[in-house]
């Protein structure tokens, strides 16, 4: 009898949960992941992080779900990039327009410190609540650059670099002791463009005059009570008070559910037919390098391997049920040769089906290289892109080694055999070879930009020269076609392919468990797109290693790899 009652009660609770009003929840404490895990280590590290695509999909579907009454988001913890924040803001604004309640709650938006971007996200919500002990760090945008030339000089370390051209400032950290004029000009416009976007967003979300928002930024940061008085926050309240208020507004029997879980549950109930026409979604994240994608067990953000991404794009191109491809790019660049390999696959795919690029927080230099051949490039206003240029060189450690009592001897066959030695600088003849490489890469890059973006070579060069643009400025200059996010790119792809607005999206490569286990039969096999853990990589120091001229694959090879960054 008792067992029967337990079963009946469980069934009743399940029915109530299936029919009860829903309050969707998103906890950003641990941040968001951009795409699916690329390797087993990535899967473990991201196990508690919701995927951006699931959040966007869930909020889109919730707009038409009568059960969903409200959305509450906890903002704080791991920082989010500006473009990702703008992607979330768009989704929240559209959800809010459907008549649902939207609430942002923060324990603090910067603990009496910088909190402009977290608050910018919060301003998209109908109500903004702050814990009584919290602050609002709305202070503006600061782009700070540190220079190591003085330190390197004291250590006896030289740094030789060639670049194309004056705005290619990645190596300035090691070669200058202050910002050059071009550096200041570029960074100044980046800060100006970003603050314009923040002011406009906060003004619209909080129904304030833009001039008033700019005045408030100059007064920040704000203690909680000051933020309420300024109209930046609606009320000071603890988490329990906020959640009780939202649940009461949604209904006494409202059920709380994470947005990502809600999205996955809907997807599981409406699995598309395996042969249904679809959109392929290919992700390319991290530094670009030759070989397969993956990450170091030491950590770091992982890398976009040209073999992995190219195999995924090929797989989508050859699949007759794929009618268009969306390539999601979030990369600061890397290897020129690897970038060129991915570019070629985009060119080939575009001949047979539409290719749309969706840019994340950054798609610059090599990240722009792999994007520029697409039919349409979509970026957020705050995406960092462009940086069409190249630099290369090496650190010269001879002076440091001499101070440490280390001596070096050399035997060589070939006039330039020791060209990439870290002990001595380049000779005049070796600089000729360096400059020939830099000129070849820059000319190829600019030429392909001109071709892909339908610009004259002169105009492409004017926009290039290594300069970084925000997505908003890139759109004005023709380097980007549209402003928007991943959902916008998927919508464009469906439209160009002639598919329904709810046509399925499948992440590529599509591999079943058996295919993952057996490995690839050849480089044409879609299993060749599998990523791996790279035991020899620099891990979290990969970017620094690249800027120092060290090889991307690890510390045991000779330095001197030329990269686009």
C-alpha positions in Angstrom: 0.0 0.0 0.0 2.8 2.4 1.0 4.7 1.5 -2.2 1.6 2.3 -4.3 1.2 5.6 -2.6 4.9 6.5 -3.3 4.4 5.6 -7.0 1.2 7.6 -7.3 2.7 10.6 -5.6 5.8 10.5 -7.9 3.6 10.3 -11.0 1.5 13.3 -9.7 4.7 15.3 -9.1 5.9 14.5 -12.6 2.7 15.6 -14.1 2.7 18.8 -12.2 6.2 19.4 -13.3 5.3 18.8 -16.9 2.4 21.3 -16.7 3.5 23.8 -14.1 4.6 27.3 -15.0 8.4 27.5 -15.7 10.9 30.0 -14.5 14.1 29.7 -16.5 17.4 30.2 -14.8 20.9 30.9 -15.9 23.9 30.9 -13.6 26.9 32.7 -15.1 29.2 32.1 -12.1 31.3 29.6 -14.0 30.9 31.4 -17.4 29.8 29.9 -20.6 31.5 27.6 -23.2 31.4 28.5 -26.8 31.1 25.1 -28.5 31.0 21.4 -27.8 34.0 19.9 -26.0 36.8 19.2 -28.5 38.5 16.5 -26.5 38.0 14.4 -23.3 39.9 17.0 -21.2 37.7 19.8 -22.5 34.6 17.8 -21.6 35.8 17.4 -18.0 36.8 21.1 -17.6 33.5 22.4 -19.0 31.2 19.8 -17.4 29.5 22.5 -15.2 29.5 25.3 -17.8 26.4 25.7 -20.0 26.9 26.0 -23.7 26.2 29.4 -25.3 24.3 27.6 -28.2 22.0 25.8 -25.7 21.3 29.1 -23.9 20.5 30.9 -27.1 18.3 28.0 -28.5 16.5 27.7 -25.2 15.6 31.4 -24.9 14.5 31.4 -28.6 12.1 28.5 -28.1 10.9 29.8 -24.7 9.5 32.9 -26.5 6.8 30.7 -27.9 6.3 28.4 -24.9 3.2 29.5 -22.8 4.6 27.6 -19.8 7.6 29.9 -19.5 6.8 32.9 -17.4 10.1 34.4 -16.4 13.9 34.4 -16.7 16.3 35.0 -13.9 20.0 35.3 -14.5 22.8 35.4 -11.9 25.6 37.6 -13.2 29.1 37.5 -11.7 32.0 35.2 -11.3 33.9 34.3 -14.4 34.3 37.2 -16.8 32.5 37.0 -20.2 33.9 38.6 -23.4 32.1 41.7 -24.8 30.8 39.9 -27.9 29.4 37.0 -25.8 27.7 39.5 -23.5 26.1 41.2 -26.5 24.9 37.9 -27.8 23.2 37.2 -24.5 21.8 40.7 -24.4 20.2 40.2 -27.8 18.6 37.0 -26.6 17.3 38.6 -23.4 15.9 41.6 -25.2 14.0 39.3 -27.6 12.7 37.2 -24.8 11.7 40.3 -22.9 9.8 41.5 -25.9 7.6 38.4 -25.8 6.1 39.8 -22.6 8.0 37.6 -20.1 9.5 38.9 -16.9 13.4 39.2 -17.0 15.4 39.6 -13.9 19.2 40.1 -13.4 20.6 39.4 -10.0 24.2 40.1 -8.9 25.9 39.7 -5.6 28.1 42.4 -7.0 28.9 43.9 -10.3 32.5 44.4 -9.5 33.4 44.4 -5.7 34.1 48.1 -5.6 36.1 47.5 -8.8 35.7 47.1 -12.5 32.2 45.9 -13.5 31.2 47.7 -16.6 30.7 44.7 -18.8 28.8 42.6 -16.2 26.5 45.6 -15.6 26.1 46.2 -19.3 24.7 42.7 -19.5 22.4 43.3 -16.5 21.0 46.5 -18.1 19.2 44.4 -20.7 16.8 43.0 -18.1 13.5 44.5 -17.0 14.6 44.4 -13.4 18.1 44.6 -11.9 18.6 43.5 -8.3 21.8 43.8 -6.3 22.8 42.2 -3.0 22.8 44.9 -0.3 26.6 44.4 0.2 27.3 44.6 -3.5 28.6 47.4 -5.7 28.2 48.6 -9.3 31.6 49.1 -10.9 30.3 51.1 -13.9 33.5 52.9 -14.6 34.1 52.8 -18.4 36.6 51.1 -20.5 40.4 51.0 -19.9 42.8 49.3 -22.3 46.1 48.8 -20.5 49.4 47.7 -22.1 52.5 46.7 -20.2 55.9 46.8 -21.9 58.8 44.5 -21.0 61.6 46.1 -23.1 63.2 47.7 -20.0 63.2 44.4 -18.2 64.6 42.5 -21.2 67.4 45.1 -21.6 68.4 44.6 -18.0 68.4 40.8 -18.5 70.5 41.1 -21.7 67.6 39.8 -23.9 67.1 41.3 -27.3 64.0 40.9 -29.4 64.1 41.2 -33.2 60.9 41.5 -35.1 59.6 42.5 -38.5 56.0 43.4 -39.0 53.5 44.5 -41.7 52.6 47.2 -40.8 52.5 50.0 -38.2 49.3 48.9 -36.5 50.6 45.3 -36.0 51.4 46.0 -32.3 51.4 42.5 -30.8 55.2 42.4 -30.4 55.4 46.0 -29.0 55.3 44.5 -25.5 58.9 43.3 -26.1 60.2 46.0 -28.4 58.9 49.2 -27.0 58.7 50.9 -23.6 55.5 52.9 -24.5 52.7 53.0 -27.0 53.6 54.2 -30.5 51.4 56.7 -32.2 49.7 54.0 -34.3 49.2 51.9 -31.1 47.6 54.8 -29.3 45.4 55.6 -32.3 44.2 52.0 -32.7 43.5 51.4 -29.0 41.9 54.8 -28.6 39.4 54.1 -31.3 38.7 50.6 -29.8 37.9 52.1 -26.4 35.8 54.8 -28.0 33.8 52.3 -30.0 33.2 50.0 -27.1 32.1 52.8 -24.7 29.7 54.1 -27.4 28.1 50.6 -27.4 28.0 50.3 -23.6 26.4 53.8 -23.2 23.8 53.1 -25.9 22.9 49.7 -24.3 22.6 51.0 -20.7 20.6 54.0 -21.8 18.1 51.9 -23.7 17.8 49.2 -21.1 17.5 51.6 -18.1 15.5 54.2 -20.0 18.1 56.9 -19.4 19.4 59.6 -21.5 22.8 58.7 -23.1 24.3 61.9 -21.7 23.2 60.9 -18.3 24.7 57.4 -18.6 28.0 59.0 -19.7 27.8 61.3 -16.6 27.2 58.2 -14.4 30.2 56.4 -15.8 32.4 59.3 -14.9 31.0 59.1 -11.3 31.4 55.3 -10.8 32.0 53.0 -9.1 28.8 53.0 -7.0 27.9 51.7 -3.6 24.7 49.7 -3.7 22.4 52.5 -2.3 24.0 55.0 -4.7 23.3 52.7 -7.7 19.6 52.5 -6.7 19.4 56.3 -6.3 21.0 56.7 -9.8 18.5 54.4 -11.4 21.1 51.8 -12.3 19.5 49.2 -9.9 15.9 48.6 -9.0 16.3 47.2 -5.6 18.8 45.9 -3.1 17.8 42.3 -2.2 19.3 38.9 -1.3 19.0 35.9 -3.5 16.1 34.3 -1.5 14.1 37.6 -1.7 14.7 37.9 -5.5 13.8 34.3 -6.2 10.7 34.4 -4.0 9.5 37.5 -5.8 10.0 35.9 -9.3 8.3 32.7 -8.3 5.4 34.6 -6.9 5.0 36.5 -10.1 5.2 33.3 -12.1 2.7 31.3 -10.0 2.6 29.5 -6.7 3.5 26.1 -8.3 6.2 27.5 -10.7 9.1 25.2 -11.4 12.7 26.4 -11.7 14.8 25.0 -14.5 18.2 25.9 -16.1 17.9 27.3 -19.6 20.4 24.8 -21.0 18.6 21.8 -19.5 15.3 23.2 -20.9 16.8 23.5 -24.3 18.3 20.0 -24.3 15.0 18.5 -23.1 13.1 20.1 -26.0 15.7 18.9 -28.4 15.5 15.3 -27.1 11.7 15.4 -27.5 12.0 16.7 -31.1 14.9 14.9 -32.6 15.0 15.5 -36.4 15.1 12.6 -38.8 18.7 11.6 -39.5 18.2 12.4 -43.2 16.4 15.7 -42.7 17.9 18.7 -44.6 19.9 20.7 -42.1 22.5 23.4 -41.3 26.0 22.3 -40.3 27.6 24.2 -37.5 31.4 24.0 -37.3 33.3 25.5 -34.4 36.8 27.0 -34.7 38.2 28.3 -31.3 41.6 29.2 -30.0 45.0 29.8 -31.4 45.3 28.4 -35.0 48.0 25.8 -35.6 48.8 23.0 -38.0 47.5 19.5 -37.0 44.6 18.6 -34.8 42.7 20.7 -32.4 43.1 20.1 -28.7 44.6 21.5 -25.5 47.5 21.0 -23.2 46.8 19.1 -19.9 48.4 22.1 -18.2 45.3 24.2 -19.2 44.8 27.1 -21.5 42.0 27.8 -24.0 42.8 25.1 -26.5 43.6 25.5 -30.1 42.1 25.3 -33.6 43.9 22.7 -35.5 43.8 23.1 -39.3 43.4 19.3 -39.8 40.5 19.1 -37.4 38.6 22.1 -38.7 39.3 21.3 -42.4 38.0 17.8 -41.9 34.8 19.0 -40.2 34.2 21.5 -43.1 34.9 18.8 -45.7 32.5 16.4 -43.9 29.7 19.1 -44.0 30.5 19.9 -47.7 30.2 16.2 -48.8 27.0 15.6 -46.8 24.1 15.9 -49.2 21.7 16.6 -46.4 23.6 19.7 -45.3 22.3 22.7 -47.3 24.5 25.4 -45.7 27.4 25.8 -43.3 27.8 28.1 -40.4 31.4 28.5 -39.2 31.7 29.9 -35.7 35.1 31.6 -35.2 36.6 32.7 -32.0 40.3 33.1 -32.5 43.1 35.6 -32.2 45.1 34.0 -35.0 48.2 31.8 -35.2 49.9 30.0 -38.0 49.6 31.5 -41.5 49.9 28.2 -43.2 47.2 26.6 -41.0 44.9 29.6 -41.6 45.4 29.2 -45.3 44.5 25.5 -45.2 41.1 26.3 -43.5 40.6 29.3 -45.9 40.9 26.9 -48.8 38.2 24.6 -47.4 35.8 27.5 -47.0 36.5 28.5 -50.7 35.7 25.0 -51.9 32.6 24.7 -49.8 31.2 28.1 -50.9 31.2 26.8 -54.5 28.5 24.2 -53.6 26.6 25.6 -50.7 26.3 28.8 -48.7 28.9 29.5 -45.9 28.1 32.0 -43.1 30.7 33.0 -40.6 29.6 34.0 -37.1 32.4 35.8 -35.1 32.6 35.4 -31.4 34.6 37.6 -29.0 37.6 37.8 -31.3 38.2 36.8 -34.9 41.4 38.7 -35.7 44.4 38.2 -37.9 44.4 34.4 -38.6 40.9 34.4 -37.2 39.9 36.9 -39.9 41.9 35.0 -42.5 39.8 31.8 -42.0 36.6 33.9 -42.1 37.1 36.3 -45.1 36.1 33.9 -47.9 32.6 33.3 -46.5 29.4 34.4 -48.3 28.4 36.5 -45.3 30.4 37.5 -42.2 28.3 38.3 -39.0 29.9 39.9 -36.0 28.8 41.5 -32.8 29.5 45.3 -32.4 32.1 44.4 -29.8 33.9 41.6 -31.6 37.6 42.3 -32.1 38.4 41.6 -35.8 40.6 42.7 -38.6 44.3 42.8 -37.6 45.2 42.0 -41.2 48.9 41.9 -41.0 51.8 39.8 -39.9 54.9 39.8 -37.6 57.7 37.5 -37.1 61.0 37.4 -35.3 62.8 35.9 -32.4 64.1 36.6 -28.9 67.9 36.9 -28.7 69.2 35.3 -25.5 72.9 35.6 -26.0 73.4 38.4 -23.5 71.4 36.6 -20.9 73.3 33.4 -21.4 76.6 35.2 -21.2 75.6 36.8 -17.8 74.7 33.3 -16.6 78.0 32.0 -17.6 76.7 29.9 -20.5 78.8 29.7 -23.6 77.7 28.5 -27.0 79.6 27.0 -29.9 78.3 26.3 -33.4 78.9 24.2 -36.4 76.8 24.8 -39.5 76.5 23.8 -43.1 74.6 26.4 -45.0 74.9 30.1 -44.9 71.6 30.6 -43.0 71.5 27.3 -41.1 71.7 29.1 -37.7 69.2 31.7 -38.8 66.8 30.9 -36.0 69.4 30.5 -33.3 68.3 32.3 -30.1 71.9 33.1 -29.2 72.6 35.7 -31.9 70.7 38.3 -33.9 69.8 38.0 -37.6 72.5 38.9 -40.1 71.7 41.3 -43.0 71.3 38.4 -45.4 69.0 36.7 -42.9 66.9 39.8 -42.5 66.4 39.8 -46.3 64.8 36.3 -46.0 62.7 37.5 -43.0 61.4 40.4 -45.0 60.7 38.3 -48.0 58.6 36.0 -45.9 56.7 38.9 -44.3 56.0 40.6 -47.6 54.8 37.3 -49.1 52.4 36.7 -46.2 51.1 40.2 -46.1 50.6 40.4 -49.9 48.7 37.1 -49.9 46.6 38.2 -47.0 45.6 41.5 -48.4 45.0 40.0 -51.8 42.6 37.5 -50.4 40.8 40.1 -48.4 40.4 42.2 -51.5 39.0 39.2 -53.4 36.7 37.9 -50.6 35.4 41.3 -49.6 35.1 42.7 -53.1 37.5 45.6 -52.4 40.2 47.1 -54.4 43.7 46.1 -53.3 44.4 49.7 -52.3 41.3 49.8 -50.1 42.1 46.5 -48.5 45.6 47.7 -47.7 44.2 50.8 -46.2 42.0 48.8 -43.8 44.8 46.3 -43.1 48.2 47.3 -41.9 47.7 45.2 -38.8 44.9 47.3 -37.4 42.3 45.8 -35.1 38.7 47.0 -35.5 35.5 46.5 -33.4 32.8 44.7 -35.2 30.8 47.9 -35.5 33.7 49.7 -37.2 34.5 46.7 -39.4 30.9 46.7 -40.6 31.2 50.4 -41.5 34.4 49.6 -43.5 33.1 46.5 -45.3 35.2 43.9 -43.5 32.0 42.5 -41.9 28.6 42.2 -43.6 26.1 42.2 -40.7 26.0 42.8 -37.0 24.5 40.0 -34.9 25.1 36.7 -33.3 25.0 32.9 -33.8 21.2 32.8 -34.0 21.2 35.5 -36.7 23.9 33.6 -38.7 21.8 30.4 -38.5 18.8 32.2 -39.6 20.7 33.6 -42.6 22.0 30.2 -43.5 18.5 28.7 -43.4 17.1 31.5 -45.6 19.9 31.2 -48.2 19.5 27.4 -48.3 15.7 27.7 -48.7 15.0 25.8 -45.5 12.3 26.4 -42.9 13.0 28.8 -40.0 13.1 25.8 -37.6 15.3 23.6 -39.8 17.6 21.5 -37.6 21.2 22.5 -36.9 23.8 19.7 -36.5 27.3 20.2 -35.1 30.0 18.8 -37.4 31.8 16.5 -37.6 28.9 14.1 -36.7 30.5 10.9 -35.3 28.8 8.0 -33.6 30.6 6.2 -30.7 31.9 3.5 -32.9 33.5 6.0 -35.3 35.1 7.7 -32.4 36.6 4.5 -31.2 37.8 3.0 -34.5 39.7 6.1 -35.6 40.0 7.5 -39.1 40.4 5.3 -42.2 42.0 8.2 -44.1 42.4 12.0 -44.0 39.1 12.1 -46.0 37.3 10.2 -43.2 35.2 12.5 -41.0 36.8 10.8 -38.0 39.9 12.7 -38.9 38.3 15.7 -37.3 38.6 14.4 -33.8 40.7 16.5 -31.5 43.2 15.3 -28.9 45.1 16.3 -25.8 48.5 17.7 -26.8 51.1 16.6 -24.3 53.8 18.8 -25.9 51.9 22.1 -26.0 52.7 25.3 -24.0 49.3 25.1 -22.4 48.3 28.4 -20.7 51.6 30.0 -21.9 50.9 29.4 -25.6 50.2 33.0 -26.4 53.2 34.3 -24.6 55.4 31.6 -26.3 54.1 32.7 -29.7 54.8 36.4 -29.0 58.3 35.5 -27.9 58.9 33.8 -31.2 58.9 30.4 -29.7 57.3 27.5 -31.6 53.7 26.8 -31.0 54.1 23.1 -30.4 56.3 23.2 -27.4 59.7 24.2 -25.9 61.9 21.5 -27.5 62.0 22.9 -31.0 64.0 25.7 -32.5 62.3 29.1 -32.3 61.3 31.2 -35.3 57.8 30.2 -36.5 56.1 33.1 -38.3 52.5 33.7 -37.2 49.6 36.0 -37.8 48.2 37.4 -34.6 
